[in-house]
Amino acid sequence: MPVIKILPHAEYCPQGASITAAPGTSICEALLDNDIHIEHACDQVCACTTCHVIVREGGRSLSEMEEDEEDMLDRAWGLEPDSRLSCQALLRQQDITVEIPKYSINHAKEGK
């Protein structure tokens, strides 16, 4: 099973982590299944950008980006060439390294 290395994030994963998940699992699903509670305001249906991650290593091994994801990513804060919506990026066989951006466009969270 591929390993997902998560770089440290002050709120979601302060120490960083390494987790495994079966091929075909989305990055978001794998994080949530391992108690890394990344934001996912649209219930993982590619209707927002709150689950935006930056794939630092292994990005070519993920499922190809579809047009809906590309369109939504244009709205993400801190967009980089290796950005993906974690709910749409499916694991294959290769290990990956991801960074959860510091800021999100989740307006519902602002009041907390």
C-alpha positions as CSV (number, residue, x, y, z in Angstrom):
1,M,0.0,0.0,0.0
2,P,1.2,3.5,-0.8
3,V,2.5,5.7,2.0
4,I,1.2,9.3,2.4
5,K,3.7,11.5,4.2
6,I,2.0,14.6,5.6
7,L,4.2,17.6,6.3
8,P,3.7,19.3,9.6
9,H,0.7,21.7,9.8
10,A,0.1,23.7,13.0
11,E,-3.6,22.8,13.2
12,Y,-4.2,19.5,11.5
13,C,-1.0,17.6,12.0
14,P,1.6,19.4,14.1
15,Q,4.2,16.7,14.1
16,G,3.6,15.6,10.5
17,A,2.6,11.9,9.9
18,S,3.0,8.9,7.6
19,I,0.0,6.9,6.9
20,T,-0.9,4.1,4.4
21,A,-4.0,3.7,2.3
22,A,-5.2,1.4,-0.4
23,P,-4.8,2.3,-4.1
24,G,-8.0,4.0,-5.3
25,T,-8.5,5.9,-2.0
26,S,-8.6,9.7,-2.2
27,I,-6.0,11.6,-0.2
28,C,-8.9,13.3,1.7
29,E,-10.4,10.0,2.6
30,A,-7.1,8.6,3.7
31,L,-6.4,11.6,5.9
32,L,-9.8,11.5,7.6
33,D,-9.6,7.7,8.1
34,N,-6.4,8.4,10.1
35,D,-7.7,11.2,12.3
36,I,-6.2,14.0,10.3
37,H,-9.3,16.2,10.1
38,I,-8.6,18.2,7.0
39,E,-11.4,20.5,5.9
40,H,-13.9,19.2,3.4
41,A,-16.9,21.5,3.3
42,C,-18.6,20.0,0.3
43,D,-18.6,16.4,1.6
44,Q,-15.9,15.4,-1.0
45,V,-17.9,16.1,-4.2
46,C,-15.5,18.6,-5.9
47,A,-17.8,21.6,-5.1
48,C,-15.3,23.6,-3.1
49,T,-11.6,24.0,-2.4
50,T,-11.4,23.5,1.3
51,C,-9.5,20.2,0.9
52,H,-6.8,21.7,-1.2
53,V,-3.4,20.2,-0.7
54,I,0.0,20.6,-2.4
55,V,1.6,17.4,-3.5
56,R,5.3,17.9,-2.9
57,E,6.4,14.4,-4.1
58,G,4.8,11.6,-6.1
59,G,2.1,13.7,-7.8
60,R,2.5,12.0,-11.1
61,S,1.4,8.7,-9.6
62,L,-2.0,10.1,-8.6
63,S,-5.2,9.9,-10.8
64,E,-5.3,12.4,-13.5
65,M,-6.9,15.7,-12.8
66,E,-10.3,16.2,-14.4
67,E,-11.8,19.4,-15.7
68,D,-14.1,19.9,-12.7
69,E,-11.1,19.8,-10.3
70,E,-9.1,22.2,-12.5
71,D,-12.0,24.6,-12.5
72,M,-12.4,24.5,-8.7
73,L,-8.7,24.8,-8.0
74,D,-8.7,28.2,-9.8
75,R,-10.6,29.4,-6.7
76,A,-8.2,28.0,-4.1
77,W,-6.0,30.2,-1.9
78,G,-2.2,29.6,-2.2
79,L,-2.6,27.6,-5.5
80,E,0.7,26.1,-6.7
81,P,1.5,24.0,-9.8
82,D,1.3,20.8,-7.7
83,S,-2.0,21.7,-6.0
84,R,-4.8,19.1,-6.0
85,L,-8.2,18.8,-4.3
86,S,-7.5,15.9,-1.9
87,C,-11.1,14.6,-2.4
88,Q,-10.4,14.1,-6.1
89,A,-6.8,12.9,-6.1
90,L,-6.8,9.1,-6.0
91,L,-3.8,7.1,-4.8
92,R,-2.1,4.6,-7.1
93,Q,0.9,2.5,-6.1
94,Q,3.6,5.2,-5.4
95,D,4.2,7.0,-2.1
96,I,3.4,10.7,-2.0
97,T,4.2,13.7,0.2
98,V,1.6,16.3,0.8
99,E,1.4,19.7,2.4
100,I,-1.8,21.1,3.8
101,P,-1.8,24.8,3.1
102,K,-1.9,27.2,6.0
103,Y,-5.0,29.1,4.8
104,S,-8.3,27.9,3.4
105,I,-11.3,29.5,1.7
106,N,-13.7,27.9,4.2
107,H,-15.8,30.9,5.3
108,A,-17.8,28.8,7.8
109,K,-14.6,28.3,9.8
110,E,-13.8,32.0,10.2
111,G,-16.2,32.5,13.1
112,K,-14.5,29.8,15.2
